[in-house]
Amino acid sequence: MVVTSRRTALWCVTALLAVGCASSSKPTAAPSEPAIPALALPNTSWSEDQRALHALRRLAYGPSPRDWQEVHQVGVARWIALQLHPESVRDDTLAARLEPLSTLRLSTEELIDRYPPLRQQARELGMVLETPEDRRELAAMLGPDALPRRVSQELVAQKLIRAVESRHQLEEVLVDFWFNHFNVSGDKGPVRWMVTSYERDAIRPHVFGRFRELLGATAHHPAMLFYLDNWTSVRDGFEPGRRKAIPPALRKNARGINENYARELLELHTLGVDGGYTQEDVREVARVFTGWSLDRPRVAPSYVFRPNAHDLGEKFVLGRKFPPGGGEQEGEQVLDLLARHPSTARFVATKLARKFVSDAPPASLVDRLAQVFLDTDGNLRAVYTALFTSPEFWSDDSWGAKTKTPLELVASSIRALGGTTDGGPPLARAVERMGEPLYRAPAPTGFPEHATPWVNAGSLVTRLNFALALAADRVRGTDVDVVALAPKPAAPDAGALVDTLSLHLLYERLSPQTRTTLLAALEPGDDGTMPDGEVRPVDVRRAVGLLLGSPEFQKQ
């Protein structure tokens, strides 16, 4: 469903004005499980409903009817504590939903073997791929289950299913955050087959652990080594020759020291761009990681250290001397140094505060989080706990101060309607059309972490059209029952209908400006009722779609 140009302009002007600033209005879980540390939340003037809504907006992909009920059953503090310990909350339903996605359980080697590139399959069948028609013919011959795109489709599907349906909502938010922090893109060659393992084995197991463990897991993973080209980084003067130990791919691609990983390690993963390092530090770190490479990168990629490709000379990193001959352990020592550096503590604290509090977080909060990071040797769960129990997190300035990313908007819309999804291509394309092609961020920086790139007239039109299509149940593979939301007895007019639905979907009232604009966007006479008083489903759907596209729903 596409809104008319007049209504689009009216709606998006209002949305741009409102999304550019925080909403001013304010507003509500699983049974108690094993004993976990209790949380003490700061006192505020907020009601319990307001606390619940804020927690579900920030620590989850928005409220769902199920989670709204769970938060009220156990209390906001207890719900957050359970989310910080997801191992204490069973989620058998999600496990069953993910079971058919068989690629999620395979190693990278198995994925490459079972779903090789189309050109390789064409060669094995004696075909030549020269035109789009050739590709379509081959795809039809192989069938969808044998195509390499199944790997990325199922990876995206599981992310969307988890975001919408997982009981471990905070874990899913954090996996997305840390993947973005340590970004790799499935658009780069064989990384497509490595990303499944990267998220499953390098990111997910460590989001509640220590930062050093997470940093080390990403540094060793083939996806990172290939994406930032460190697997080809060799010492100056390295001559691979025809040694059997050196794979042809490395002999072909080795061009001396490659600084890509070293630069991103310092700028994006640890110290930050203002973290006190120099270009000379980048060069020295690159020398440290020479020889950190891959075995059989396009067939069965695995980390391997190649001593004969490593620079054995003396090195200086951030003023620390590394004696000659350190070998592979030099890299581990540099990771230790960076993981425990005060600039890393501040950089990570800033990013977490920006993610969960506001685009410009208070310096006082960043200082405290950085100190917790240093005092606990990078214990991420301790840092999260300090963040979620901070006065700044529960402040009026934090309320509605963040704008949803496309993934957050899509997932929260389905959750608001109590819907389910198979995470298939139609929903993935909806997220991509809004500017967030999942697992394919075009730069090592990942997707934007602040509002500006997501807030413009074009993106808001796309968001509104998605909301209208979802409310009309026109997103294939995603099921919502919008008609069931119709109030009974029927609302007497469109205003009453909108007021009732806004409390059900947004858990707060619309601002007067948004309410007026929404009612103007409804067709004249579409008061949500028929002459006999019955609710017309099409009108409920349209009202729901407009509410999901409203400025208030874009905020979190």
N, C-alpha and C positions, 0 to 999 in steps of 0.2 A: 504494500500500500504506500503510495507516495502522496504527500500533502501538496495542495495547490501552491502556486508560487506566492500568492498574496498571504496565505496563512503561514507559509514557510518563512517569509520575510518578517512577519509580525512576531512569530514565535521565536525565531533565532535572534532577533534584535533584543528581545526580552531575555532570552537565555544568555546571550553574551554579557549583558549587563549584570545578570545575577550570578552566573558562574564565575565571573571575574572576581567576585568577593564572596566571603563566607556567608552561609545562611544565618539569619539572625534568630529564627525561631528555634525552640528546643523542645524536645518532648518532656521498651521494656524490652532445662538442659539435662543433660543426662543425669541419672541418679548418682549420688556420691559413690566414688570408687576407692581404690587403695589410698592409704594415708600419704599425702604429699604436703610440702610446706604450705602453711597458710599465708595468705597475702593480706596486707593492711593497706587499704586504699585511702588516699587523703580525703579529708572532709571537703565537701563542696556544697553549693546551694542546689545542686541538681537533684532531681527526683530519681528513684530507682529505675524508672522507665528511661530517663535520659541517659543514665549510666549504661544501661543495657544496650541502648541504641548506639551510643558512641563506641562501646566495645565491639559490637558486631559490625559496625562500619569499618573499623580500623584493623581489628585482629581477625576478621573473617571477610569473606566476599559478600558482605551485606547480610541483613537479617533474612532468615527464612522462617516460615511458621514453626517448624520443628525447633530450630535453634532459639527463637524468641521464647518459646515455652521452656526449653531447657535452662536458659539463663535465669528465668524467673523461678524455676524449681530449685536450683542450687544456689542462686545468688551470683551477682556479678563477679565478686572476688574469687569465689570457688570455681566458677566457670573459667576464668582466666588462668587460675592455677592448674586446672585440668588441661587446658590448651598448652600450657608450658610443659606438660608431661604427657604427650599424646600416647605413650606406651600404656598409660593407665585407662585409656578409653578404647574399647573394642569397636571395630567398624566392619563387621562381617558383610553387611550389605554392600559396602563399597568394594570389598574384595571380590564379591560375586559379580558386580558390575564390570570389573576390570578383567575378569577371568577370560573372556573371549578374545582379548587383545593379546594374542600369543607372542607377538614380536617383543613385547615389553620384558619377557623373561629370557630372551636370547642374548648371547654374547655378541660383540661386534663381529667376530669371525663368523659366527653362525648367520648373522644378518647378511653379511656380504656373500656368504656361500649360498644362502637360500634366495636372496633377492639381489642378484648382481646387477650392475648397470645394464641398461637396455642395449647399448652397443655391444657389450660382451655377449648377451643372450642372442643378439642378431647374428654375430659372427659364428656362434655355435650352431645356429640354424642355417647358415649359409646365406643370410640376408644382408643387404646393404641399406643403412638408414640415411637417405639423402633428402627426403621430403617429409612434411607432416603426415602425408598419406601413408608413407612407409611406417612411421611410428604408430599410427592408428591401426594399421594392419597387424603389426607385431603385437600390439597391446591386445587386440581382439583374439589373436592366436594364443597368447599366453594366459589370458584371463586375469581379472583384477587381483587374485590372491598371489600371483607370481610377480607382480610389478614392483619395482623398488620403491615407488611412491607409497606403498603400504606401510613401510617403516616409519616415514615421517607422519603419515596420516594417523596411525595408531598412537604415536607419541603425542601429537596434538590432541587427539581424542581423550587420552587419559588425563591430560592437563585440564581440559574443560570439564570432564566428568568429576574429577577431584575437586575443582574449584566450586562446582555447583552442589555436589552431594556429599563430600567428605565430612565426617564428624571432626576430623583433625584440621579445622579451618586455619588455625594459626600456622601449623606446619606447612600447609599449601601456600600461604602468603609468604612465608619465609623461604621456601624452596624457590619461588618465583623471584624474590628479592635477591637471593644469593646467586642464582643462575645469571641474573642480569648484572650483578657485580663482577662475576667471573665469566663474562659473556663469551660464547663461541657461536658461530653461525653455521647452520646446516646447509647453507648455500655454497660453502667452500668445499668443492671436491668430495673426497671420501668422508668428510666430517659428518655428512648426512647419516652414515651408518654408525658413527661413534657417539652421537648425541644421546641416544637412548641410554647407553652405559654411563655417559658423563653425568647426566642428571641422577640416574639411579644409584650409581656407585661412588661418585665423587662429591656430589652436592647433598642429596637427600640424607644420607646417614650422619652428616656432620653439622646440620643446621642448629642443633641444640648442644653441640660439643664445644671444643676449644677452637679458636680461630686458627691456630697453627695446624691443627689436623685438617681443617678445611682447605687451607692454603696449600698444604703439602699434597693433598689428594688431587687438587686441580693442576698443580705443577707437574705431576707425574702422568696425568691422564693423556692418552693419545689425542683426544679431541683438542686439548689446549696446545699440545706440542705441535700438532699439524696446523691448527688455525693460525697460530702466531709464528709458524715457520721455524721454531727452535730445533726441530728434528734435523734440519739441514745446517745448523750452526756448528762450524768446526774451527779449530785454531788456525791462525794465519800460517801459511806454508803447508797446510795439510794436503797430501797427495794420496787420494784413495787408491790409485793404480787399479790393479785387477784382483785385489785381495778378495778371496771368497767370503771373508767375514763382512765385507762392505757390500750391502745390497745395491743392485743397479740403480734403484731410485735415488739413493743417497749419492752415488757416484755422479749421477746426472745433475742433481740439484745443489750439491754442496758448492758454495761460493765464498767461503770464509765465514767470518763472524757475522751473525745476524742479530741485530739489536731489538727486534720487534718484541719478543717476550720480555726482555730485560726492561724495556721502556714501560710497557703496560703493567708489569709487575710492580714497578715503583709508583707509576702515576695513577693507575686505576685499581690495583689490587691491595696496596698497602699504604705507602706514605701519603699519597695524594699529590696533586700538581704543585702545591706549595709546601711540600713536606721536607724541604731542606736538602734535596739531592741535586747533583749537577749532571751535566752531560758526561763528564768523566766518570761519574758513578754508574751511569747507564752503560758506558763502554766496559767498565770493569765487571759489572754484573753479567753482561753478555759473555765476557771471557769465562766467568765462573761456570756458566751453564753450557759452555761448549761440550759436546759429547752426550748431552741429555737428548736422546734420540729415540727413534722408533724402529722396531723390527717388522718387516713386511707391512708397510703402512697401508697398502691398498688391498691386502688379502687377509691378514690376521694381525692388525696393529697391536703392538704391546710395547711398553716402555723398555728401553735398553740403554745402558750407559756404555759408551764407546771410548775406552781409555786413550786409544791412539788418535782420537779426534779432539781430545780435551787439551786446553791450554794449561801447561804445567807451571807457568811462570808465577812470580809473586804478584799479588793483587792488593788493591786498597779499595774498600767499600765503606762509604760514610765515615772515613777516618780510621777504620779498623784494618789492620794488616793481616793478610792471609798468606802465610809462607808458601814457598814453592812446593809443588808435588801434592797438593791437597786432594786432588782427584774428585770423585763423586761427592765426597763428604763436604766439599766446599759449598756445593749448592745447598745442602741441608743446613749448613751453618749460616748461610746468607738468609735462608728462609726463617731460621730461628731469630736472627738479628732483626729482620723486618717485622716479624710477627709480634715482637716485644718492644718495638720502637714507639716512643711517645707520639710521634706523628701518625703512626698507624692507628693508635688508640683514638686519637682525635678524628682522623679521617673516617674510621668506621662508626664512631659515635655520631658524627655529623650526618652520615648517610642514614643511619637508623632513625635518628631524630627527624630528619627530613621526610623519611618514609612514613613514620607513624604520628608525627605531631604537626608539622607545617613545613612549607617550602623554605621558610627562613626560621629555623628553630632557635629558641633562646640560647645565648651563649652559656648561661648558667647551667642549663640542662646538658649541653654538650660537654662542659667541663666535668660534671659529675659522672656522666656515662664513661668518659675517657678514663677517669680515675678508677672506676669499677673494672674496666677492661684491664688496666695495668695491675691492679691489686689482686685480680683473680687469674692472672696469666691468660687473659683472653677467653675466659669462660663466657660463652655467648648467652647461655641461659641466665646467668647472673646479670648480664648487661640488659637483656630483655626485661627481666624482673624489675630492675631499677627504673627502666623506661616506663613500664606500664603501671608502676606505682608512684610515679613522679607527679608533683602538683602541675607541672607544665602539660602533661598528657591530659589531665582532667580539667584544664583551664578553659575559660570562656573563649580565649583566643584560639584554642585548638578545635573548638566545635565547628564542624562543617568547613574547615580550612583547607581541605585537600580536594582535588578534582580527580574523579575516577579515570583510570586508564581505560582503553577499550576492553581489555580482558576483564577488568573490575566491573565495568558497566554491563557487559554481556552476562557475566556470571551473576551479578547482583540482581539483574532483571529477572532471570529465570528463577533464582532463589526467592525473590519477592512474591512470585506467583506460585511458589510451591511446586515448580515444575521439575522435570527430569530431562536429560539429554543423552544422546549417544556420542556427542562430541564430533560428529561427522563433518565432512567438507562444507556443507551449507553454513554451519555455525562458525567454523574456522574462517571461512571467507568473510563472514560478517565482521569478525574481529580484524581481519586484514584490511577490509575496506575502510575501517576507522583509523588505520595507520599502524597496526601492531601485528605484523606477520609472525606468529609464534615460532620461536626457535630460529628466527632468521633476521634478527636485528642486524642492520647493515654495517655496523662499526663495533670495534671492541668496547666502546663505551656503553653498549646496550641501549635499551629504550629510555626515553627521557624520564626523569624522576621528578619533574616539576610540571606545573599546570600549563604554561604558555604554549608548548607545542600541540597540546590536545584541545585548546580552546580557540576555535576560529569558526566562521560561519559555515564553511564547507563541512567540517567535521561534525558540527552540531546538527546539520541537516541529515547526515548519514546516521548519526545516533538516533535521531527522531524517527527516521524511516525504519530503522531496525526495530525500535520499540513498537511502532505500529504493526509491523509484520509479525512480531512475536505475539502481540496481543490478539492478532487475527489468526493465530495458530498456523502461520504460513512459513515457519522455519522448519524445514524437513529434518526429522530426527530428534526434534525437541518437542516435548509434550507439555502443554499448559492447559488448565481448565479455567479460562477467564469467566465464562458464564456463571460458574459456581460462586464468583465473587459478588454477583448482583445482590444487593440488599433485599431482604424479605422482612416485612412487606416492601413493595417497590417504592423507590424514592419518588417523592411527588414532583420533582423537577430536576433539571440538569445540575443545578447548584448543590442540591442535597445529595445527588448521586456522587458528584465529584468530592464533596466533603467526606462522605462515608468511605469512598475508595482511597482517598489520600491517607486516612488514618490506618487503613488496612495494609497499604503498600509501602507508605513512607514512614508510618508510625509517628507522624507529626502533621500539623496543618500546613497548607500552602500559604505563602505570603499573599496578601491582597492583590499585589500586582500580577503574580503568576496565576492566581485563581481567575482574575478578570480576563487575562490573555487566553487561558485555557478554554473558558466558556465561550469566548469570541471565536475560537478555532473550531468549535463544534458547529455543525450545520444548523441553520435556523430551524427551530421546531424540534430538533433532536434533544428532547428533554429526558431521554432514557426510558420513556414509558410508551405503551400503546394505549389506544382509547379505553381498553378494558382494564387498564392499570398494570398489565404485565410488562416486565422489563424486556426491551428489545435487545437481544444479544449483540447485534452489530454496534449499538450505541455504547454498551458497556465495554466492548472491545476497544472502541475508539477512545473512550474516556481513559481506559487503562493505558493504552498506548501513549496518549498525551501526557499522562502522569509519569510514566517511565521516561519520557523525553523531557520532563520538566527540569528547570534549573536546580530545584531542590534535590532531585534524584541524581543529578550529575555530581553532587557534592558528597563528601563522606567525612 
